[in-house]
Amino acid sequence: MVNLLRLHLNESPYRLPEDRLERVLAGAAATLNRYPERAVDLLRERYAAYAGASAQRAAQVGPSPGQVVPTNGGDEAINLTVITLRPLVRQVVVLTPTFPEYSRAARLAGLDVVEVPLAGQDYHIDLDGLSEALRRAPSLVFVCSPNNPTGNLLDTLEALDVIAAAPGPAWVAVDEAYWEFAGETVLAELDRRENLVVIRTMSKAFCLAGARLGFALAAPALSRQLETARMLFNVDALTAAVGAAALDDPAYVRDVVAAVAEARERLAAGLGGLPGIVPYPSRANFVFVRTQRPGPDLARALALRGVLVRAYPDVPDLLHRLRVTVGAPEEVDRSLSAFADALGVPG
Ligand SMILES: Cc1ncc(COP(=O)(O)O)c(C=O)c1O
């Protein structure tokens, strides 16, 4: 069977250290006759400590465990945010192109979706366009930084100020699924913004996409609302224990981030050297590229060579774009060879 290289979902090629995992699973298995609230409380404590360290700016204290709402991946944190705020807003504003789950969750909740396209070659936020959109109705805005799929950091603080100045009520969810790769977070803003939700995941830098662990963090009043809307026991004891163990000593995340940064630059440089491919600068674990050949076409040619990448056949503006996850060093070699071969570059 062909060993397909999965570079289409921004997963990590690395894994949580195995010995740690085995110890945790054995310990957690012994408590499976109980409901998981203790395991989940430990997870909250560990994530609050980790998040506090990441928010470390000046005298910031960081979130309390009560401000950390655990979810079944970042996807559930997105849904939970929409469901919690649904009675208070009429529209969800998305800065496109971005992660499609925001619009999906909004439509499922019966809310209007308003798109404010990112502007320019560098995909920056159109702050005037955002301000205009906020005038229409009470809003929930999603800001993804680094943004999927474009890979750049957005001017999130400027956007928060525009949202704070909106004429009507406005909330904002900042999705920091890839924040570890860029090292920039707005978490410190939770201290002074009642309308902010920060969404995190352990699927990316923590290498736990299969475990399904995410978080919504907010100021105390809003986190209590999120907690009320959360399905009781949405995170099971085994998953919570795996997450807590990963957070017990997250030093491996630094190694993952360093390895991804090195491989990312090599991948981007290699892709940039190929005919008809122009990579965008990336602060995440993937590289977004412009392609002369239609993206879905090239993605098919790569799949025939055993490499899966993300194309956007249903998004007219992205017909000539692909997103390629940064793999382990040997996977970068393999993906570059597949691209060269698919583009007819002599080997
Ligand atoms: C921007 C963004 N947010 C959230 C997620 C959801 O991740 P998960 O549900 O695995 O935590 C992803 C996954 O690719 C993502 O790209």
The ligand as an SDF file (V2000), in Angstrom:
LIG
                    3D

 16 16  0  0  0  0  0  0  0  0999 V2000
   -7.5440   27.9930   12.7940 C   0  0  0  0  0  0  0  0  0  0  0  0
   -7.9710   26.6940   13.3540 C   0  0  0  0  0  0  0  0  0  0  0  0
   -8.7410   26.6910   14.4390 N   0  0  0  0  0  0  0  0  0  0  0  0
   -9.1430   25.5440   14.9850 C   0  0  0  0  0  0  0  0  0  0  0  0
   -8.8010   24.3450   14.4370 C   0  0  0  0  0  0  0  0  0  0  0  0
   -9.3950   23.1270   15.0600 C   0  0  0  0  0  0  0  0  0  0  0  0
   -8.5040   22.2700   15.5300 O   0  0  0  0  0  0  0  0  0  0  0  0
   -8.9510   21.1230   16.5280 P   0  0  0  0  0  0  0  0  0  0  0  0
  -10.4260   20.9990   16.4780 O   0  0  0  0  0  0  0  0  0  0  0  0
   -8.2310   19.9250   16.0550 O   0  0  0  0  0  0  0  0  0  0  0  0
   -8.4820   21.5990   17.8530 O   0  0  0  0  0  0  0  0  0  0  0  0
   -7.9950   24.2880   13.3020 C   0  0  0  0  0  0  0  0  0  0  0  0
   -7.6310   23.0030   12.6920 C   0  0  0  0  0  0  0  0  0  0  0  0
   -7.0380   22.8730   11.6740 O   0  0  0  0  0  0  0  0  0  0  0  0
   -7.5720   25.5100   12.7380 C   0  0  0  0  0  0  0  0  0  0  0  0
   -6.8330   25.5480   11.6350 O   0  0  0  0  0  0  0  0  0  0  0  0
  1  2  1  0
  2  3  1  0
  2 15  2  0
  3  4  2  0
  4  5  1  0
  5  6  1  0
  5 12  2  0
  6  7  1  0
  7  8  1  0
  8  9  2  0
  8 10  1  0
  8 11  1  0
 12 13  1  0
 12 15  1  0
 13 14  2  0
 15 16  1  0
M  END
$$$$
